[in-house]
Amino acid sequence: MSYQVSPVFPKVGHPQFVVGTDAEGHWIARDRADLVGGIFISREAAIDFVEFETEHDPAAVEVLPQPVHLTLAGALPA
């Protein structure tokens, strides 16, 4: 018996993750639902994280010129 596993972030028409710097210059990568993300030492490390999370889907990441905020509001119970 085999099961089909749905991806956590199914491919859609827009990137699932954004990468950019915060107001203090830290590199941030986070998903658009604020459930997954982190602070990274470099742009390359942030993009490597996104590539790992999305099985190397180049369309899954957007590098933003404006500041990115890391909240992960959905990660902890209220």
DSSP file (Angstrom, degrees, kcal/mol; ACC not computed):
  #  RESIDUE AA STRUCTURE BP1 BP2  ACC     N-H-->O    O-->H-N    N-H-->O    O-->H-N    TCO  KAPPA ALPHA  PHI   PSI    X-CA   Y-CA   Z-CA
    1    1 A M              0   0    0      0, 0.0     2,-0.3     0, 0.0     0, 0.0   0.000 360.0 360.0 360.0 131.6    0.0    0.0    0.0
    2    2 A S        -     0   0    0      2,-0.0     2,-0.4     0, 0.0     0, 0.0  -0.899 360.0-151.1-121.4 152.8    1.4    3.4   -0.9
    3    3 A Y        -     0   0    0     -2,-0.3     2,-0.5     2,-0.0     0, 0.0  -0.930  12.7-132.4-122.0 143.4    0.4    6.9    0.2
    4    4 A Q        -     0   0    0     -2,-0.4     2,-0.5     2,-0.0    -2,-0.0  -0.839  21.5-151.0 -91.3 128.4    0.6   10.2   -1.6
    5    5 A V        -     0   0    0     -2,-0.5    -2,-0.0     0, 0.0     0, 0.0  -0.890   9.6-136.8-103.5 126.3    2.0   12.9    0.7
    6    6 A S        -     0   0    0     -2,-0.5     2,-0.1     1,-0.1     3,-0.0  -0.604  26.3-112.7 -77.2 137.5    0.9   16.5   -0.1
    7    7 A P        -     0   0    0      0, 0.0    -1,-0.1     0, 0.0     0, 0.0  -0.388  16.3-128.2 -67.2 149.6    3.7   19.0    0.1
    8    8 A V  S    S+     0   0    0      1,-0.3    -2,-0.0    -2,-0.1     0, 0.0   0.892 106.5  32.4 -63.7 -39.6    3.4   21.5    2.9
    9    9 A F  S    S-     0   0    0      3,-0.0    -1,-0.3    -3,-0.0     3,-0.1  -0.800  87.4-156.2-119.8  86.8    3.8   24.4    0.4
   10   10 A P        -     0   0    0      0, 0.0     2,-0.2     0, 0.0    -4,-0.0  -0.261  33.8 -91.9 -62.2 150.8    2.2   23.3   -2.8
   11   11 A K        +     0   0    0      2,-0.1     2,-0.2     1,-0.0    49,-0.0  -0.439  57.5 167.3 -65.9 130.6    3.5   25.1   -5.9
   12   12 A V        -     0   0    0      2,-0.4     4,-0.1    -2,-0.2    -1,-0.0  -0.690  51.3 -83.7-132.3-175.0    1.4   28.1   -6.7
   13   13 A G  S    S+     0   0    0     -2,-0.2    -2,-0.1     2,-0.1     0, 0.0   0.559 107.9  47.2 -74.9  -8.0    1.7   31.1   -9.0
   14   14 A H  S    S-     0   0    0     46,-0.0    -2,-0.4     1,-0.0    48,-0.0  -0.925  98.9 -82.8-131.8 158.1    3.8   33.2   -6.6
   15   15 A P        -     0   0    0      0, 0.0    45,-0.2     0, 0.0    46,-0.2  -0.251  26.8-150.6 -59.4 143.2    7.0   32.4   -4.5
   16   16 A Q  S    S+     0   0    0     44,-0.5    16,-2.5    -7,-0.1     2,-0.3   0.716  78.2  45.7 -86.2 -22.7    6.3   30.7   -1.2
   17   17 A F  E     -Ab  31  61A   0     43,-2.8    45,-1.6    14,-0.3     2,-0.4  -0.902  64.8-155.8-122.6 149.6    9.4   32.3    0.5
   18   18 A V  E     -Ab  30  62A   0     12,-2.8    12,-2.1    -2,-0.3     2,-0.4  -0.947   7.2-164.8-119.8 147.2   10.9   35.7    0.7
   19   19 A V  E     +Ab  29  63A   0     43,-2.4    45,-2.9    -2,-0.4     2,-0.3  -0.988  30.8 112.8-129.3 139.1   14.5   36.6    1.4
   20   20 A G  E     -A   28   0A   0      8,-2.1     8,-3.7    -2,-0.4     2,-0.3  -0.969  59.1 -75.2-179.8-175.0   15.9   40.0    2.3
   21   21 A T  E     -A   27   0A   0     43,-0.4    47,-2.1    -2,-0.3     6,-0.2  -0.748  36.0-133.1-102.6 151.7   17.5   41.9    5.1
   22   22 A D    >   -     0   0    0      4,-2.1     3,-1.9    -2,-0.3    47,-0.1  -0.287  44.4 -83.0 -88.1-176.2   15.8   43.3    8.2
   23   23 A A  T 3  S+     0   0    0      1,-0.3    46,-0.1    45,-0.2    -1,-0.1   0.721 131.1  50.8 -62.3 -22.0   16.2   46.9    9.5
   24   24 A E  T 3  S-     0   0    0      2,-0.1    -1,-0.3     0, 0.0    -3,-0.0   0.378 121.5-103.3 -98.3   3.7   19.5   45.9   11.2
   25   25 A G  S <  S+     0   0    0     -3,-1.9     2,-0.2     1,-0.3    -2,-0.1   0.512  72.0 142.5  90.8   5.4   21.0   44.2    8.2
   26   26 A H        -     0   0    0      1,-0.1    -4,-2.1    13,-0.0     2,-0.5  -0.555  55.5-115.5 -76.7 143.4   20.4   40.5    9.1
   27   27 A W  E     -AC  21  40A   0     13,-1.2    13,-3.3    -6,-0.2     2,-0.4  -0.697  36.6-168.2 -81.6 128.5   19.5   38.2    6.3
   28   28 A I  E     -AC  20  39A   0     -8,-3.7    -8,-2.1    -2,-0.5     2,-0.4  -0.928  15.0-176.1-119.8 138.8   16.0   36.8    6.8
   29   29 A A  E     +AC  19  38A   0      9,-2.0     9,-2.4    -2,-0.4     2,-0.3  -0.998  20.0 154.3-129.1 132.7   14.2   34.0    5.0
   30   30 A R  E     -AC  18  37A   0    -12,-2.1   -12,-2.8    -2,-0.4     7,-0.2  -0.994  40.3-112.8-153.7 154.0   10.6   33.2    5.8
   31   31 A D  E >   -A   17   0A   0      5,-2.5     3,-1.6    -2,-0.3   -14,-0.3  -0.472  35.9-110.8 -82.9 163.1    7.6   31.7    4.1
   32   32 A R  T 3  S+     0   0    0    -16,-2.5   -15,-0.1     1,-0.3    -1,-0.1   0.669 116.8  57.8 -70.5 -15.7    4.6   33.9    3.3
   33   33 A A  T 3  S-     0   0    0    -17,-0.3    -1,-0.3     3,-0.1    41,-0.2   0.433 107.4-124.5 -91.3   0.6    2.4   32.3    6.0
   34   34 A D  S <  S+     0   0    0     -3,-1.6    40,-1.2     2,-0.2    41,-0.5   0.855  81.8 111.0  58.2  38.4    5.0   33.2    8.7
   35   35 A L  S    S+     0   0    0      1,-0.3     2,-0.4    39,-0.1    -1,-0.1   0.689  73.8  33.5-108.0 -27.9    5.3   29.6    9.8
   36   36 A V  S    S+     0   0    0      2,-0.0    -5,-2.5    -5,-0.0    -1,-0.3  -0.987  77.3  96.5-133.3 137.2    8.9   28.8    8.7
   37   37 A G  E     -C   30   0A   0     -2,-0.4     2,-0.3    -7,-0.2    -7,-0.3  -0.975  31.6-165.3 169.1-176.8   11.9   31.0    8.6
   38   38 A G  E     -C   29   0A   0     -9,-2.4    -9,-2.0    -2,-0.3     2,-0.4  -0.987  31.3 -89.6-176.1 177.0   15.1   32.2   10.2
   39   39 A I  E     -C   28   0A   0     -2,-0.3     2,-0.3   -11,-0.2   -11,-0.2  -0.904  44.2-166.2-106.7 134.2   18.0   34.6   10.5
   40   40 A F  E     -C   27   0A   0    -13,-3.3   -13,-1.2    -2,-0.4     3,-0.0  -0.848  30.9-127.6-128.2 158.3   21.0   33.8    8.4
   41   41 A I  S    S+     0   0    0     -2,-0.3     2,-0.3   -15,-0.1    -1,-0.1   0.717  90.9   9.0 -76.3 -22.7   24.7   34.9    8.2
   42   42 A S  S  > S-     0   0    0      1,-0.1     4,-1.9   -15,-0.1     5,-0.1  -0.959  74.1-106.8-151.8 167.0   24.5   35.6    4.4
   43   43 A R  H  > S+     0   0    0     -2,-0.3     4,-2.4     1,-0.2     5,-0.2   0.913 120.0  54.0 -61.1 -43.8   22.2   35.9    1.5
   44   44 A E  H  > S+     0   0    0      1,-0.2     4,-2.5     2,-0.2    -1,-0.2   0.887 106.9  50.4 -61.1 -40.6   23.5   32.6    0.2
   45   45 A A  H  > S+     0   0    0      2,-0.2     4,-2.0     1,-0.2    -1,-0.2   0.893 110.5  50.1 -65.5 -39.1   22.7   30.8    3.5
   46   46 A A  H  X S+     0   0    0     -4,-1.9     4,-1.9     2,-0.2    -2,-0.2   0.913 112.8  45.8 -64.9 -42.7   19.2   32.1    3.4
   47   47 A I  H  X S+     0   0    0     -4,-2.4     4,-2.8     2,-0.2    -2,-0.2   0.881 109.0  55.6 -69.5 -37.6   18.6   31.0   -0.1
   48   48 A D  H  X S+     0   0    0     -4,-2.5     4,-2.3    -5,-0.2    -1,-0.2   0.908 107.0  51.4 -58.3 -41.4   20.2   27.6    0.7
   49   49 A F  H  X S+     0   0    0     -4,-2.0     4,-2.4     2,-0.2    -2,-0.2   0.932 111.2  46.7 -60.0 -46.9   17.6   27.2    3.5
   50   50 A V  H  X S+     0   0    0     -4,-1.9     4,-1.8     1,-0.2     7,-0.2   0.910 110.5  52.6 -63.9 -42.1   14.8   28.0    1.1
   51   51 A E  H  <>S+     0   0    0     -4,-2.8     5,-3.5     1,-0.2     6,-0.3   0.908 110.7  47.8 -61.0 -41.1   16.1   25.6   -1.5
   52   52 A F  H ><5S+     0   0    0     -4,-2.3     3,-1.0     1,-0.2    -2,-0.2   0.929 112.6  48.7 -63.1 -45.0   16.2   22.8    1.1
   53   53 A E  H 3<5S+     0   0    0     -4,-2.4    -1,-0.2     1,-0.2    -2,-0.2   0.767 118.6  39.2 -67.1 -26.2   12.7   23.6    2.2
   54   54 A T  T 3<5S-     0   0    0     -4,-1.8     3,-0.3    -5,-0.2    -1,-0.2   0.163 113.4-108.2-112.6  16.9   11.3   23.7   -1.3
   55   55 A E  T < 5S-     0   0    0     -3,-1.0    -3,-0.2    -4,-0.2    -4,-0.1   0.897  77.8 -55.6  55.4  43.2   13.2   20.8   -2.8
   56   56 A H  S   <S+     0   0    0     -5,-3.5    -1,-0.2     1,-0.2    -5,-0.1   0.827  84.7 162.8  62.3  39.0   15.4   23.2   -4.9
   57   57 A D    >   -     0   0    0     -3,-0.3     3,-1.9    -6,-0.3    -1,-0.2  -0.791  25.2-161.9 -87.5 107.5   12.4   24.9   -6.6
   58   58 A P  G >  S+     0   0    0      0, 0.0     3,-0.7     0, 0.0    -1,-0.2   0.732  87.8  59.9 -65.0 -20.6   13.9   28.1   -8.0
   59   59 A A  G 3  S+     0   0    0      1,-0.2    -2,-0.0    -3,-0.1   -43,-0.0   0.500  88.1  76.9 -82.3  -2.6   10.5   29.7   -8.4
   60   60 A A  G <  S+     0   0    0     -3,-1.9   -43,-2.8   -45,-0.2   -44,-0.5   0.537  87.0  65.0 -86.4  -6.4    9.8   29.3   -4.7
   61   61 A V  E <   -b   17   0A   0     -3,-0.7     2,-0.4    -4,-0.2   -43,-0.2  -0.933  53.2-172.3-125.5 141.8   11.9   32.3   -3.6
   62   62 A E  E     -b   18   0A   0    -45,-1.6   -43,-2.4    -2,-0.4     2,-0.6  -0.996  17.3-145.5-128.0 125.4   11.7   36.0   -4.1
   63   63 A V  E     -b   19   0A   0     -2,-0.4   -43,-0.2   -45,-0.2   -45,-0.0  -0.825  22.2-151.1 -91.4 121.4   14.6   38.3   -2.9
   64   64 A L        -     0   0    0    -45,-2.9   -43,-0.4    -2,-0.6     4,-0.1  -0.718  17.9-153.2 -98.4 140.9   13.0   41.6   -1.8
   65   65 A P  S    S+     0   0    0      0, 0.0    -1,-0.1     0, 0.0     3,-0.1   0.763  79.8  72.1 -79.5 -24.9   14.7   45.0   -1.9
   66   66 A Q  S    S-     0   0    0      1,-0.1   -45,-0.2   -46,-0.0    -2,-0.1  -0.474 103.5 -75.4 -87.2 162.0   12.7   46.3    1.0
   67   67 A P        -     0   0    0      0, 0.0     2,-0.4     0, 0.0   -45,-0.3  -0.229  43.7-146.1 -57.9 142.6   13.2   45.2    4.7
   68   68 A V        -     0   0    0    -47,-2.1     2,-0.4    -4,-0.1   -45,-0.2  -0.917   7.9-148.9-110.8 136.5   11.9   41.8    5.6
   69   69 A H        -     0   0    0     -2,-0.4     2,-0.7   -47,-0.1   -47,-0.0  -0.875   2.7-147.9-108.4 139.1   10.5   41.1    9.1
   70   70 A L        +     0   0    0     -2,-0.4   -33,-0.1     1,-0.2   -40,-0.0  -0.915  38.7 142.0-106.0 110.9   10.7   37.8   10.8
   71   71 A T        -     0   0    0     -2,-0.7    -1,-0.2     0, 0.0     4,-0.1   0.730  30.7-165.7-114.7 -39.4    7.6   37.2   13.1
   72   72 A L    >   +     0   0    0    -41,-0.1     3,-1.8   -36,-0.1     4,-0.5   0.881  22.9 167.0  48.8  42.8    6.7   33.5   12.8
   73   73 A A  G >   +     0   0    0      1,-0.3     3,-0.5     2,-0.2   -38,-0.1   0.800  68.2  52.5 -58.0 -33.4    3.4   34.5   14.4
   74   74 A G  G 3  S+     0   0    0    -40,-1.2    -1,-0.3   -41,-0.2   -39,-0.1   0.524  91.6  77.7 -83.1  -3.9    1.8   31.1   13.6
   75   75 A A  G <  S+     0   0    0     -3,-1.8    -1,-0.2   -41,-0.5    -2,-0.2   0.784  92.7  47.3 -78.9 -26.9    4.6   29.1   15.1
   76   76 A L  S <  S-     0   0    0     -3,-0.5     2,-0.0    -4,-0.5    -1,-0.0  -0.888  89.8-106.6-117.3 145.0    3.7   29.5   18.7
   77   77 A P              0   0    0      0, 0.0    -2,-0.1     0, 0.0    -3,-0.0  -0.372 360.0 360.0 -64.9 148.4    0.3   29.1   20.4
   78   78 A A              0   0    0     -4,-0.1    -4,-0.0    -2,-0.0    -5,-0.0   0.471 360.0 360.0 -72.8 360.0   -1.3   32.3   21.5
